[in-house]
Amino acid sequence: MSAPPSTLPFSLVIITRDAGVQLQDCIASVGFAAETLVVDSGSRDDTVQIARRCGARVIEHEWLGFGAQKNFAVAQATNEWVLCLDADERLTPELGRSICAALTQPRFAAYTMRRRNRFLGKWLAHGEGYPDWNLRLFDRRGARWSEDAVHEHVVSSAPVGRLDGDLLHASAESFDDYLDKQNRYTTLQAAALFARGERSSAGRMIASPLFRFMRFYFLRAGFLDGVPGLVHIGIGCFNSFCKYAKLRALEQSEHAR
């Protein structure tokens, strides 16, 4: 496949907060975008300065929650086609070429791509870590981000195509920071379930992590990723337990009023 053209009529859209460490590599991997838009929510590091130095248009906007913030950012783009990335993600050359080919003659209005996660120093190749399919390239006239407070995803009203190549997710956070983030995420998930009227039980607290472990460690061969794969899936299973345990705590708080 030939090299990417200098630019294509789509916008790279990134939401940030204190993302200066990895933002430059993310933007550089998508150098063929006609526009790079960064929406920042109060960074205390040099994120904004790095974004502008890389040629990005920067909008500073208060935090709305993951889904709402991404929808706001997409709405500010100058192009109808957008590629939404996190600052700790970057395209492989193969994925870059695949995006260029798809946008040159679009057959779909949205495209999903494989995301490869790095965990404990290893690029995961199985289990929950890969292929972690994510819809990130889309025509905003037919797709948008869900409004979920966490684990937001793109919802498309049209059929979705698949791209070749990997989206590399190489978070710079420490293991402690990763666990802190999982704790925050399970709190948000439990609150969302509670708001929808769902309720917890001992059965759900036991079955959810058990089935998750069976699916990703055995059926999707997470054991082939060694200790990092085991730890990654183990934390995911504990998150499932915590989500329903926190939901139960919310139920008890409501009954105690």
C-alpha positions in Angstrom: 0.0 0.0 0.0 1.3 3.5 -0.9 2.4 6.0 1.7 -0.3 8.3 3.2 -1.0 11.6 1.4 0.1 14.8 3.2 -3.4 15.4 4.6 -6.9 13.9 4.3 -10.2 15.7 5.1 -10.8 14.4 8.6 -10.1 15.8 12.1 -8.1 14.1 14.8 -9.9 14.7 18.1 -8.3 14.2 21.5 -9.7 15.1 25.0 -6.9 15.7 27.5 -6.0 16.5 31.1 -2.4 16.3 32.2 -1.5 14.3 29.1 1.8 16.1 28.2 4.0 13.0 28.5 2.4 11.1 25.6 0.5 13.7 23.6 3.2 14.5 21.1 3.6 10.8 20.0 -0.1 10.5 19.6 -0.4 13.5 17.4 2.7 12.6 15.4 1.2 9.2 14.5 -1.7 10.9 12.7 0.3 13.5 10.8 -2.0 13.1 7.7 -5.1 14.6 9.4 -6.3 17.9 8.0 -7.0 19.1 11.5 -5.9 18.2 15.0 -8.3 19.3 17.8 -7.4 19.1 21.5 -10.1 19.8 24.1 -8.4 20.2 27.4 -10.2 20.2 30.8 -7.8 22.0 33.2 -4.4 20.5 32.7 -1.8 21.5 35.2 1.2 20.3 33.2 2.3 21.4 29.7 -0.4 19.6 27.8 -1.8 22.8 26.2 1.6 24.1 25.2 2.6 20.8 23.6 -0.6 20.5 21.7 -0.2 24.0 20.2 3.5 23.3 19.5 2.3 20.2 17.5 0.0 22.4 15.4 -3.3 21.5 17.2 -6.2 23.8 17.7 -6.9 23.9 21.4 -10.2 24.5 23.2 -10.2 24.6 27.0 -13.5 23.4 28.4 -14.7 22.2 31.7 -15.1 18.5 32.3 -18.5 17.0 31.4 -17.9 13.3 31.8 -16.2 11.0 29.3 -19.1 10.6 26.8 -20.4 14.1 27.0 -16.9 15.6 26.7 -16.1 13.6 23.6 -19.4 14.6 22.0 -18.6 18.2 22.7 -15.1 17.8 21.2 -16.5 16.1 18.1 -19.0 18.9 17.6 -16.1 21.4 17.5 -14.2 19.7 14.7 -14.2 21.4 11.3 -14.6 18.1 9.3 -17.5 15.7 9.3 -15.1 12.7 9.5 -13.3 12.4 12.9 -10.8 10.1 14.4 -11.1 10.1 18.2 -8.0 9.0 20.2 -6.8 9.2 23.8 -3.5 10.9 24.4 -1.8 7.6 25.4 -2.8 5.9 22.1 -1.0 6.0 18.7 -1.5 4.4 15.3 0.8 1.8 13.8 1.9 2.6 10.3 -0.3 -0.3 9.0 -3.4 1.3 10.7 -2.5 4.7 9.3 -2.4 3.3 5.8 -5.7 1.5 6.4 -7.3 4.7 7.6 -6.1 6.6 4.5 -7.4 3.9 2.2 -10.8 3.9 3.9 -11.2 7.7 3.7 -10.1 7.8 0.1 -13.0 5.7 -0.9 -15.3 5.2 2.1 -17.5 2.1 2.0 -18.8 2.6 5.5 -19.8 5.6 7.6 -17.8 4.2 10.6 -14.8 2.0 11.2 -13.6 -0.1 14.1 -10.0 -1.0 14.8 -8.0 -3.5 17.0 -6.5 -1.9 20.1 -3.5 -3.5 21.6 -2.9 -2.8 25.3 0.4 -2.7 27.1 0.3 -4.0 30.7 3.1 -4.6 33.1 5.6 -3.9 30.3 4.1 -6.5 27.9 2.0 -6.0 24.8 -0.9 -8.2 25.4 -2.0 -10.5 22.5 -5.0 -12.4 24.0 -7.7 -12.2 26.6 -9.1 -8.7 27.3 -6.0 -7.0 26.0 -6.2 -7.9 22.3 -8.0 -7.6 20.0 -9.8 -4.9 21.9 -12.1 -3.7 19.1 -12.8 0.0 19.3 -14.9 2.2 16.9 -12.9 5.4 16.6 -13.2 6.6 13.0 -16.6 7.8 11.9 -18.7 10.4 10.0 -20.3 12.4 12.9 -23.5 12.8 10.8 -24.3 9.1 11.5 -22.5 8.3 14.7 -21.8 9.7 18.2 -20.4 8.9 21.5 -22.7 7.4 24.2 -23.3 9.6 27.2 -21.9 7.0 29.6 -19.9 8.5 32.5 -17.4 5.7 32.0 -16.7 3.0 29.3 -18.3 5.3 26.7 -18.5 4.0 23.2 -19.4 5.2 19.7 -22.9 4.4 18.5 -23.4 4.2 14.8 -26.7 4.2 12.9 -25.0 2.6 9.8 -23.0 -0.6 9.2 -19.5 -0.5 10.6 -16.3 -1.5 8.7 -13.1 -3.0 10.1 -9.6 -1.6 9.6 -6.3 -3.4 9.4 -3.5 -2.6 11.8 -3.4 -1.9 15.5 -4.1 1.1 17.7 -1.4 0.9 20.4 -2.5 1.8 23.9 0.5 2.4 26.1 -0.5 4.1 29.3 2.2 5.8 31.3 0.4 5.5 34.6 1.9 3.5 37.4 0.4 0.3 38.7 -1.0 2.1 41.7 -2.6 4.8 39.5 -4.1 2.1 37.4 -5.7 0.5 40.4 -7.0 3.9 41.6 -8.5 4.5 38.1 -10.3 1.1 38.3 -11.7 2.0 41.7 -13.1 5.3 40.3 -14.5 3.5 37.2 -16.3 0.8 39.3 -17.9 3.6 41.4 -19.2 5.3 38.3 -20.4 2.0 36.8 -22.3 1.2 40.0 -23.9 4.6 40.1 -25.0 4.2 36.5 -26.5 0.8 37.2 -28.3 2.2 40.2 -29.7 5.1 38.2 -31.1 2.6 35.7 -32.9 0.7 38.4 -30.7 -2.4 38.4 -30.0 -4.3 41.6 -27.2 -6.5 42.9 -27.3 -9.9 44.5 -24.8 -12.4 45.9 -25.3 -14.5 42.7 -24.3 -11.6 40.5 -21.3 -10.8 42.6 -20.1 -14.4 42.3 -21.1 -15.2 38.8 -19.9 -12.0 37.0 -16.2 -12.3 37.8 -16.3 -16.1 37.5 -17.7 -16.0 33.9 -15.4 -13.2 33.0 -12.4 -15.2 34.1 -13.5 -18.3 32.2 -14.2 -16.2 29.0 -11.0 -14.2 28.9 -8.4 -16.4 30.6 -9.4 -19.7 29.0 -11.7 -19.2 26.0 -9.7 -16.2 24.7 -6.4 -17.6 25.7 -5.3 -14.9 28.2 -3.1 -17.5 29.8 -0.7 -17.2 26.8 0.2 -13.7 28.0 1.8 -15.1 31.1 1.8 -13.2 34.4 0.8 -9.8 32.9 -2.2 -11.5 31.2 -3.2 -13.2 34.5 -3.0 -9.9 36.5 -4.8 -8.0 33.8 -7.7 -10.4 33.8 -7.7 -10.8 37.5 -8.1 -7.1 38.1 -10.9 -7.1 35.5 -12.7 -9.9 37.4 -12.2 -8.0 40.7 -13.7 -5.0 39.1 -16.8 -7.0 38.2 -17.2 -8.0 41.8 -16.6 -4.5 43.1 -19.1 -3.0 40.7 -21.9 -5.1 42.1 -20.7 -4.8 45.7 -20.8 -1.0 45.3 -24.3 -1.3 43.7 -25.4 -3.2 46.8 -23.9 -0.5 49.0 -26.0 2.1 47.2 -29.1 0.0 47.7 -28.5 -0.2 51.4 -27.9 3.6 51.6 -31.2 4.2 49.9 -33.0 1.8 52.3 -31.4 3.5 55.3 -32.9 6.9 54.5 
